[in-house]
């Protein structure tokens, strides 16, 4: 079994649901700050019915409907999860800009993709990706 599959078995359903919302936020906003990797998680096997349904709506291009459903089921949840990710990512970026050898530790990360996204962003700019 690959380490990715082993890791996916240990991830909570809540983590998949949060990642599904981050994927929806990215699909609706496509901002630099959004989590463009969240859509790649395996919701079909591990996510809740909501996460699976969200993935179907995203694939069908029904972003507006999905956003309305998320807002109705969990008012403000999409904004909260996006802000929670954006603020933490910005703090990490600032810390790495000040001291490139800073080690970043993300506790209880679940399906957090900050290390991958920020590392790739810094490599593309020719800077050290940081230690996560």
Secondary structure, 3 states (H helix, E strand, C coil): CCHHHHHHHHCCHHHHHHHHHHHHHHHHHCCCCCCCCHHHCCHHHHCCHHHHHHHHHHHCCCHHHHHHHHHHHCCCHHHHHHHHHHHHHHHHHHHHHHCCCCECCCCCCCCCCHHHHHHHHHHHCCCCCCEC
